[in-house]
C-alpha cells in the first residue's frame, strides 16, 4: 500500500469524508492515483471553486487569440457594469455612493478586484446580497445568469475597481462575459476549445442524465462531527434533465455557475499547468499569460483584513483564478480549493496534486489537504 493510499484510508477511517480520491504526479510522468472509502475512482463530483482556474485558462486562451484584452472594460459586453456606483465606505448605506473612478476590466474579474464579491462583515451591502439571493453559498445560484448579473449590478461596489479584493462573484461575471463574447453557451465553448483537447470528457456544468449514477452525495459536517447530506446522489441541480445540457435551445444559461469533474479529468488539467501550459506538444496557455496567472497580481492596498478569511494574505497572494503561496517552503506553489472538500496545487518544479471529496470545508478537510500537500 502506497503512502498516498494509506493517507486517504486513514482520513476515511477518522471520518474526514466517506470517500476520497487523490492524484499526485509531475509534468513528465503519469500520476499516482488512490481511492479510499465509498467514492468510486470515476466519480463525477462538484468541484465548485476549482472551476475558477479552468475559467481563467479559458479566458487567457481568448486573450492570446485576440478576442479579449486584459485591461479592456467589460461594459462593452456587460452593459449592466458600464457605470457602477461605489460605496463611500464598505459599511455605508446603499445610497451613500460615488461613481467608479475607473471601469471594471477583464483583469479585475480574473483577480477578484472588480469591487463585487463576498462580504464577510455585517453591513447593509451584506444584508442586501442575502435578501436578493446573491450571497455565496454551497448551492448553485437560483437566479438565471442574466437575472443574477442584473441583481448584482443593482447594488454598489464595496470599493473602487482594482483597489479592493472580494472573493467569488467576479468569476460568475467572467463566465457571463465569455458567453456574450463568444455568442454561444459557455459549456459548448469550454468543451470544444479546452476540455476535449485535454481529454476532460466528464467535465461540464451538468452531469448527463445517463451518467447520474456517478454523482455521489454531498455532505455538511455538523458541530458534533456527524455528516448530513446536503445534495443527493444521482440527482439534484447538477444533473441534466434527460437529454439536457447547457445548450442554446432553451436550456438554462449556466455560465455563472460551477463545474463537475473527475479525478482523471482534473489531473489532466493540473498536469498541463505543471508542464508550462503544454499538453501533448500543444501550447494550451501562452507562457507569458501563464506566468501572470501563477504570480500574485493583487496590490497591497487591496489585501485588507476584512477582504477574506483571517491570515490569508500573510502567506498567500492571488493570480488569475488561483491562490499563490508567497512565503515558506512552498513559495510559488499555486492552486485553489472547492467548498466541497476539493483541492488542486501545482509546484514550480512541475509537481502537482489533486484531491476530491464531497464534504463541505472544515477543520478535518483542511487537515486532509495539508497532509496531501506535504507528500
N, C-alpha and C positions, 0 to 999 in steps of 0.2 A: 504494500500500500504506500503510495507516494505521500510526501509531506502535505501537498495540496489536498489530497483526498482525506487525509487524517484531520486537517484543519476544518474542512467543511463538515465532516462527520461529527467532530467534537461540538461544533456550534449547533448542529441539529439536535444532538443529544442534550445540550444545555437549554434548548428551547428558543434559540435566537430566531429560527424560522422553521416551518415544517419541511421545507426543501430549499436547497441552494445549488446553484450552478456557478462554475468559475472557469476561466481560461487564463493561463499565463504563457507568454511567448515573447518572441523578438521578431524584428523585421525580417530576418533571414532564415527563420525556421518555423516549422509548424508549431502551434501552441500545445501545451499540456492542458487537457480539459479534465474536469472532475465534476461529479454529481453526488449529492447526498440527500437523503430523505425522499419525499414524495414528488419532487419536481423533476419531470421527465427531461432527458437531455435535449429533446426537440421542442420543449415547451415554448409557446409564444406568450411573452409576458409584456406587461405595461411598463415601458421604460421611462415614462413621464419626462423629467427634465434632461435625461440623456438624449432627448430629441434636439436639444439646443446645439450640441456640436454638429449634428447632421445638418441642421438648418443653416448653421454658419458655413459649412463646407459648400452646400448648395448655393448660398449667396456668393461666396468667393468665386465659384465657377462662373457665375453670371458677371461678376466684376471682371474676371480675366477675359471673358468673351466680349466685353464692351457693352453689355446690356445695362449695367449699373455702374455708378461711381460711388466710392465710399463716402465722399463728402457732398453728395447730391441731396438736396432737400427732398424729403419723402412726400411733401404736399402735392407733387406732380401726380402721384398715383393714389395718395391718401388725402384727398381734399379735406377730410374731417380734421386733419392735423395741420392744415395750412397756416392757421393763425392762432396758435394756442395761447391761453392765458396762464399765468404763473402765480401761485400763492406768494404773497409778500413774505410770509413766514410759514414753515411747514405745519405749524399747529393753528394757523389762522382760519378764519371763516371762509367759506367757499366763494364769497363775493368780494373778498379783500385780495384783489389780484392786480397784476401789471402785465403788459404784453411781454411775450418772449423776446429776448434781445437777439436771438438767432434762431433759425429754423431747426427743426428736428431732421437729422440726416440718417442715412443708412448706417454710418459708423456708430451713431448714438444707439441705434437699435441693437447692433451686434455687441455693444459694450454695456448695455443696460443703463446708459446715461441719457435716455430720452426725457427724463422727468416723470415718466409714468412707472408704476410698479408697486410692489408690496409695501404697505405702510405698517410698520411694526409698533409704533407708539400711538396711544389714543389721540384722536384729533377728529375734527369734522370731516376731513377727507377720508379717513379710515372708516368712519361710520357710513358715509355716503357710498363707498365702494361695497360695503357689506349689504346695505339696503338695496343696491341695484344689481346684486348678484355677480359682481365682477372682482371680488376678492379671490386671491389664490386659494386653492383647496385641493383635496385628493381626487375629487371627481371631475370629469370633463365639464367644460363650460356648458351651461344650459342654453345660453343665447347663441343663435347662429352667428357666423363670423361678422357679417356686416352690422348686425344689430349690436353685437358685442363691442365692435370698434366705435360705433356711434355713441353708445352709452359711455364708454371710457373717455372719448373725446369731449363729451359733455361736461366733464369735470376738469378742474385746473391741474396743471402740472405742480408737483411738490417743490420743484426748483427749476432753475434755468437749464435748458438743454446743454449737456456737456459738463455741467458743474455739480450734478448730483448723481448718485448711483442708487437705483432701486431695482430689486430683483423681479424677474419673471415676465411682466406684461410686454416688455419690448419685443420678446420673441413671438408672442401672439400677433403683434402688429407686423412683425417682419414676415410671418407666414402669409398674412393677408396681402402685404405689399408684393411679395413674389407672385402670388396668384394673379394680381392685377397686371403686373409687368408682363407675365407670360401669357395672359389671356386664356388660361386653361386651368383645370384643377391641379393644385399643387401636388397631390398624391401621384397623379399621372406623370408629371414632370420629374419628380424625385425618382420614380421607378425607372423611367427611361434614361435619365441623364446620370444618375449616381448609383442607385441601389442595384439595379440589374447588372451593370458593368462590374460591380464589386461582388456579385453573387449573393446579394442580400435579398433572396426571393421571398422571405417571410416577413419583411419589414414593411409596414404600411400604417395608415391611420386606423384601419379596421381589420379584424380577423375575418376572413371569408367564412360564410356560414358552414361550408363543408369542412372547415378546419377548426371549428369552435371547440371541439373536444380537446384541443391542445392548449386552450387558455385555462390556467389554474385560477383558483380563488385568490383574492387579495385580502389581507388581514390588517387589523389595527391591534396594538398591544394596550391592554387596559392597565390601570395603575397597579393592579395586583399581579400583573405579569401574564394573565390569560390572553389568548388571541381571539379576536372577534372578527368574523367575516364581514367585510365591507363591500365587496364586489364578488358576485358569484362566479364559479367556474362555468365555462362553456356558454355563457350568456351575458347580458348586460350591455352597457353602452359602447363597449369596444368590439362587439360582434356585429358584422354587417347583416342586414336583412338578406334573405335568400336572394342571391344574385346581386346584392348591393355592393357599393364601393363609393369612394369619393369621386363621383362622376359628374359629367356635365348634363345629365338627363334628369335633373330634379332631385338627385341625392343631396344631402346636406354638404355645405362647404365646411370642411374640417380644417382649413388651413391655419386656424388659430389654435389648433389642438395639439395633441401629442401622440407619438407613435407607439406601436407594439413591435417587438423584435425577438430574436432568438440569440442564444449564445454563439452559434455558428456565424450568424449574420453580423452581430456587433463586434465579434473578434476580427472579422474581415475588415470592418471599418477601422478598428483600432490599429490593426497591422498596417493598413495603408498609411495612416498618420505616422506610425513609427518608422515607416520606410521613406519618410520625407515627402509624403503625398503621392507615392508611386504605387501602382497596382499592376502586376503582370506587364511591367515595362512601360506602362502608360502613366503619364503625369496627370493625376486627378486634381491636384491642388497646386497652383503656382507657388514655387518655393518662397518668393518674397511675401506673398499673401499668407502662406502657412507660417512664416516667421512672425508676422503680426498676430495671427490667430493665437499662437502659443507663447506670447510675451505680454506682460502687463500693459494694458492700454488705458488704465483709469488714472486720471490726475489726482494728485494728493488731496486737493480741495474736496473731492467727492467721497473720500474714504472716511466718512464721519461715523461715530459710534452708533448713531440711530439708523444707518443705512442698511445694516444687515446684522446677523447674529453676533453676539459678543465675541471678540477675539479674532474674527475672520481676517481682518486686514493686518493683524500682527504678523501673519506668516504667508498671506496669500494676496495675489492680485487677480485681475480678470482680463482675459484677452478677448477673443471673439467666440463666445459660446462656451468657454471653458474657464475654470479657475486655474491659476498658475502659482505654484509654490515659489516664494521669493526668498526664503531663508531655509537654513537647516541642511541636513544631509541629502535631501532630495530636491534641492533648489533646481528649478527648471522643469520639474515634473508638472504635467498639466492633465486636465480631465474634469469630469463632473459626475455627480450622482443624480439618481432619480428618487423621488419621495417614497417609493415602494421598495426600498432596500436594494437599489441597483447602483453600480459604480463602474467607471472606466478611468484608467490612468495610463499615460504614456510618458516614458522617461527619455531624456535627451540622448541616451545611448542606444535607443531603439527597443528597449523592453516595454512591454505593455501588459495590462491585466484588465479583465472584465469580470464583473460579479453580478449575478442575477438572483434575486429572491422576490417575494411578493408580500412583504411585511413593512408597514409604514416605519419610517425612520425613527429611531430612538436609541438610547444608550447601547443595548445589545447589538443593534445593527452597526452602529458606529465602531464598536469594538471589532466586529467581523471585518469591516472594511479596513481598519487599521492593521489587523492581523494579516490580511491578504496582501496589503501593500508592503508589509515587512518582508514577505517572501520574494 
